[in-house]
Amino acid sequence: MRLFSIKLTTLICTFLLLFPMEVFSLEKQTETLLGKFIQKRFLDGFEHPLISSGIFAINSEAGFVWKTVDPFPSRLIVTKGSVYQDVNGSLAELERGHLIAELVTKLFIPVLANDHKRISKDFMVTENVDKAEGLVWSYQLEPKSEVMRKFVKQISVSGKEFTSEIKVLKTTGDKDEITLTQQQLVTQVPSNIEALFILNKE
């Protein structure tokens, strides 16, 4: 049951006006942001992290897709205000207020889209003085809501033009580290990516 809950809580993680102006933003754009991810989940009692990888796409009109390719295929889809989870071809809509839906819509999507206003509404933001080499900015996020504080203790977000690293420390002591790579803004979405937004097909 714990592993099932952990699998559901894969996606976690902005910015205030503190963020440098040169970072991109989808707030006033219709382009689609594409990228790849590698996620390492460190669990208490496990010597090695659980590793998953895949691709993601976010568009201010079409929505958001997080497609896990390895080790097991799955999708998380946000479109028209609803959140869906597709595991092995079984599609289920997550109810409003569901913890996963809250985390994805209030945390993860705003981080990827650099939506400062949405993030500062739900999180307290503090600048990290010590940044890893090559990074332009780095911030700590602490959830404001009591519900989210029960699950997430602290989030570290860093990057250059795009968000490149998201680290989530959970109240259980478990930790997620997500590395985002090959990010690009496109106006013409490849057909295989466009198909991921369709709810009735992989």
N, C-alpha and C positions, 0 to 999 in steps of 0.2 A: 504493500500500500504506500510505503514511504517512497519507493523508487518511482511509482506511478505519479505521485505528487511532484517529485523532483523533475520528472520528464515534462510535466505540464508547465512547470515554472522555469522553463529554459530561457525565456526572453526577458531580460531585464535591462532598463537603464535609462547640464545641460545648461542650459545656459541662462545667465542673467544678462544684463547690459554690460557685465564685466567682460564678456567674450570679445575677442578682437573682431573688428569690423570686416576683416578680409575673409572670414569664413563664409562659406556658401550658405544659402538659405532657400528652402523650398516655399517659404511663406507666400511669395508673390511670383512663383514660377509654375509653369505647367510641364516642365521637363520631368523625366523619370530618373531617379537615382538608382543605379544598379551597382551591385557589389557582391563580394564573397565573404564568408565568415568561417572561422574556426573557433569552436567553443570548447573550453576545458572546464570540467566540473569537478572540483575537489570535494570529496565527501569524507566525513569523519569515519574512520575505521577502514578506509580504502587506501592502499599504498600509492596507487597510481590514479591519475585523473581519468574520468570518462571523457572521451573526445568525440565530437561530432562536427560535421562541416556541411556547407551548402551555399546557397545563393539567396539574395534578397532583392526586392524591388519596392520602391516607394514613390507614389505619385499623389499630389494633392487632390486630384479628382478621382482617380481609379481606386486608390487605397494602398494597402500594404500587403506584401507577401514575404514570408520567411520559409524557405524551402530547404529542409534538411535532406541531404542526399546520402550521407554516410554517418553512422553505420546502418540506419533504418530510414527509409523514405517517409516523410511527413510534411504537412504544410500547416502554417498558421496564416489565416487570411482575414484582413480587416477591410470591409467594403460597405459603403452606405450606412455607416454607423453601427454595423454588426460585426461580431468576431466569430470566426469559424475555425474549427480544428479538423484537419483531415489526416487520419492515420490509417494506412493500408486501405485507402479507398472508402473508409467509413467517415462520412462528414457529419459533424455535430456543431450546432450553434451554441456558443457559450452565453449564458444568461447575463443580462445587465447586472453589474455589481459583482459578478464572478471575479475572484481574485486575479486570475490570469488575464481576463479582459481588462481589468483595471490597470494591471502592470503594463500591458502592451500599449494601451491607448494613452495612458498618462505618463508613462516612463520611456518606453523603448522608442516609439515612433517620434516623439518630440526630440529625443536625443539625436536620432539619425537625421531628422529634418532641420536641426538647429533652431527649433521653435522656442525662442527665449521666453516669451510670455507664458506659454503653457507650462514650461518646466518650473519657472519661478513661482507659479501659482501653487504647485504641489510639493516643491522641495526647497529647502534652504541650501544656498549655494556658497561654497567657500573656495577660494583659489588655493591650489597647492603651490607652495613655494618651491619645492624640489620637483623638477620635471625631468623625465628620462631624456637622454640625448636624442635630438632630432625632433622633439615635440615642441609645438608652438604654445600650446595651452594645456592646462590640466586643472580639474576642479573636483571637489568633493560634493556629493549631494546627500542630503539627509531628508527622508520623507517627513512631511508635516502631519499627514493623517494618521490617526491611531491604528486604523486597519492595516495600513502598509507597514507601519513601524513594528507590527507583530511579526512581520515576515522579513523585512529588509532592514539591516542595521545601517549600512553605509554603501555608497556607490562612488566609484572613481571613474571619471570620464576624461579622456585626453585625445589630442589629435593635432592636425595641422590645418589644412583647408577643410578636410572632412574629419568626422569622428573616426579614430583608428583603434582605440582601446576602450573597453568597458569592463570594469571589475566590480562585482557585486558581492559584498559580504553579508551573509544572512544571519539572522538571530540564532540559528542552530549551530553556527560555526562553520557551515559549509560555504564554499566560495565558487563563484563563476568568473571565468576570465574569457572575454570574447575579443578576438582580433578581427578587424574588418580590413579587407584589402581590395585592390583593383576597382575602386569606386570611380564611377564616371556618370556624368549627366548626359542623357541622350534625348533627342526629340522623336526619334523613330525607334520604337521598342521592338526587339526581335520577336518573331512569332512564338518561339518556345517560351519566352518570358511572359508574353501577353496571355498565353494559354493558362498560366498559373493563377491568373485572377478569376478564371472561370470556375465556378463552384462545383460543377458536376463532372469535372475531369481533372486528371493529373497533368 
